[in-house]
Amino acid sequence: MNKPPRALLPLSGTLLAFDAAATRRLEACAAAPCPQPSLLMERAGLSAARLARALCPGAGQVSVLCGPGNNGGDGWVAAWHLHRWGVPVTAHAIGGESRSADHRGAMARARAAGVPISSEPQPSTQAELVLDALLGIGLRSAPAGELAHCLRALAQHPARKLALDLPSGLEADTGRDWGAAACTDTLTFLGAKPGLFTGAGRALAGRVWLDELGASFEAESAVAELVGSELVAGWRALSPRAQSSHGTHKGRQGDLWVLGGAMPGAAMLAARAGLHAGAGRVYLDGRLEADSIQPELILRALPAEGPPIGSCLVAGCGWGEGQADRLAALLDCHQHLVLDADALNSLAADAGLRTQLQQRAGRGARTILTPHPLEAARLLQTTVAEVQADRLHWAQALAQGLNCTVLLKGSGTVAASPGQRPLINTTGHGALASAGTGDVLAGWLGGLWAQAPSADPQRLAALAAAWHGLAADQLPQGSAPLPASQLVQRMHQLHP
C-alpha cells in the first residue's frame, strides 16, 4: 500500500531534489511488464484522484486536461477513478495523438468506463476543480498550438487547480516559466524537482505535495538539496552561546566588522542584524553617527592592519561607486569576508579584483557573495533573464568561476560552493521585497559566521537565507512589504 502524498512546505527536514533525467531513469527501472497502463501510472493517477477529492470534496464538476504523453496518462487514470467514485468529471483530450502505449491504455479504459470526453482545449466553465495533466516533465520549449491555447484558458479559469507532477509550462530542472498557469496545488511524483522551488516555481506551483509511488532514487543522483527551518533549529549545534558556560564573555562570541559608505543606512541595518544574530561585538566603520536605536554598536574605523584574525567582515552595503582600491585591500588580507551590493558591482567591473578573489581560497581565506539576480548577471556578464532561467546552473557557475560561496538571492535562494551540491532555500515570500532586506541578510550572515568561523560557508549561507525567510513566513502571503528594521527584530525572535 502506497503512503499518501505529503505536503512538502514547510519542510520537516532536508529533502533531495532530482532532475528530469534522473526521474526518467527511475521510471525506466521501475517499469515492469504488466497490463496497460503501467504500475507507476496506475499509482500516480490514483494518488491524483485521491488528492483531488480531498482538496475539493464537494466539487460539482471536475475537468481533467490530458496531454498526449505519460503525464496525460496519469490524468486519464485519475479521471477513471473519479468517475467510478461518482464524481462528475470530464476528461479533455488535448495536444494530438497518444505518444505511448501506457497513455493509450489509460485513455481506452476511461473511454470504456463511460468517462465523458471532450475535445475542447480548455476546462469546462462550470468546473470547480481542474487537474492539469498536460505536459509534466516533458517540456522542451514554449508550448504552441492547442496546448498553448489551453494553458492561456487555464490561467484565466477561476477554479482551484491541481497540477500533476509540474504545472504545465514550468521547466522541471530550472523553474523557467514557458507560459504556465499558476496552480493552487501541485502533486509531484517519485521525487522533488528543483524547478518547483526556485525561479518561477514557487509562484506557479502553489502548495507542493509529493508521492514517491513506492520507488526511491539513489541519493547520488540528486542535483540539489532543499533546506529550510531545520537549519535554524540546528543552529544550536554551532552557536557558541548555546554551548557556553556561565564564565563566557562577549569576546568569545565572535567579532563582526561592517564597513559603511555613501549610504550609511544600509551598513547600519547590516550591523544591527549582525548584533541580533548573536555576534559578541559589532564594529561599524563609515561616515556614521552613534545609533540611538542600537547603541550597542561600536563606531570604529577598521585598523590599517585589518581586524583581529577570526573575526568576520561585511563589505559593500551602501558603499557607492569608486571602491575598487578599498575592496582590493580587503581581498588581500581578510580571512572571512561577506561581499554584498556595491562590493559585487566593483568585482563585476574589475577583472583584477576577480582574480584576487579567485586566489583567496588557495591561502585558506573564505568568501561569501550575496548577489541578487542583476548583480549576478553583471558578474557573469550575461542577462538577468538568463540567470533567472536557470538559477542553479548560474549560481554554481559563479561559485566555480570565482572559487567562493555564492548565495543567489530571489525566490528559491540558491547557496552554491565549488564541488558541492547546491542548496535551495524553501522559506520566505514577497514580504521580503523591501529596501534594505538584503543588507539585513548580509549582516545576519556575517553575525553567524563571526560566531562559527569554522562552519561550512555554503550551509551557513543557506542557514542565513532560511532564517531570513522564516521571519517573513510569520506573515501571510500577500502582506505589505516588511520594513528591514522590523525584519531584524522578527529574525531575532526566531532564535532557537
Disulfide bonds with the S-S distance in Angstrom:
none
